């Protein structure tokens, strides 16, 4: 196992998406959870995020992780604060937040699925829905209140995940909401690049709010094809637009610079939605390349 070069208080984790996709059931659908956990640990990762095959009760999940020496890094919550109030969102998140808190997780990934077009991940990406200024302001205020309540009731900090097709995709859209909300932010390198901007701009503008980082690379030629043909997000995943750090167009040195210069304490998580049956995306080999690439930056 490669020794981690990361600074104290910073840990390198991995998302299970390289083994089993959370949305497309056929991608890795036959891969046992045990395979994912064992290979993640063997590759040197300190932790892993939740995926669809993970048990959702602490008494079952913790022993599974402990056997492999893995820590639960975080877990995705599908949020609807564009459409419902904070009280309803708190009621919906309760089981998930309790699980994360019980297992010692500090940060919850907030995935803004509300106000997506119907079947948004299967429609052309040009058909995504956006917020006007009034909607964005109200949304920001609800996010701020939700972040505060999540911390007060569960000891969790929210990390808002900007995401293709999910309300905030461009840099200007992220700024419009996060400037006002001042809530925790997740920086996703691949979603930034595919959304048309340099992820380092988020570190520069919101460094004090960054609570979680997803490390995803992008194959530029496939992104160009997706945009030119106006394909869907799921089309992009199937054709291998996303990949692990070191296999695509992105430079990840700004991540290392941010960690070193900001005093960031938290997780860096390799995450690449890919088809594990493709040779280029074989999960164990791909995530090992990613581990070595990120580790080398430190």
Steps between C-alpha positions, in 0.01 A plus 500: 500500500630846408566730795284810494683828444200715593532747791365411842124546514453444126390156383467344157179308442314349207138484387351159414384633161805351330366156595121547502311797357232650724261593215565258214417161649678298234839665561665278758167355602655157551802627695482396868546769762779287648700539177468876514607524864789256466645663189463851640691398810766310304562809288580703811186707548419608854126520448204463269171676435159334511361326195177325412621157612600616848283398796331799660516398866809579704510163674545321169705757310768580757629141534519472119717810484708405803600166348670690219636785712279751319325808638170630366596827334153636423173422325279670241161646597263584214375845592180679399541842661414668173149363551440438871567673828776430748276310743396252232861459387611432857231234537611335175871502583460369856579127448796579275638769730466273803692223324783734400519654845501161673796389288699813579458672164552877516378615158186407303493539122192696394394408146258760360265283298200730545386705199656264249324437173297179497739211439778758506788254479357349181404818311736719293715708733383820329155442654606550859293730720638813665398744776412864452638758744204482737500120504876496557474738797227296669692181433815645653314602814358149544843344448649726766229405750526131416878504543461654847233253610691200367796601711295582810298177495750246366844660527532479122619767262336523159711496183297630204582305183490711181410251229417475131122516444434577868407869544852641538730405215696810393735710710263798494209283618705358786611848604148642490380248758806427714594869536166552670462168680855487638440129553753222469617416149624185329745568218469243221785537253332310217159662526668840497698422186199349323295800614739734323725638774824445687435333835784701657273807479284340770801461729590864441153635565362261761807351664366548853176321407654194333414195711545211257679439168414254223789416268368417155673531163344561158595369157481821299427338164200316641372813673524679167297223335237511777456876459509491119233228480306635801507163672371422847692471824450123505619480138814681611557255784454198276744630238770572758498879514598483868808318620736484795764767570795470266306349209350818358545870431514643851798619700459400866790700639263785602335251738833431669579872509165574662551232763849622584423871503155508657539259789210294363408210726276234352458250221620493142285238328575339164170473318447399140169387355613243246393171345716248690473251214710727277865400505610859559280514811573166670431611859797373695759609243335837436463593865859389569624732223297779656639433848856508372439815293351701786752369752785606269382864512590511869 
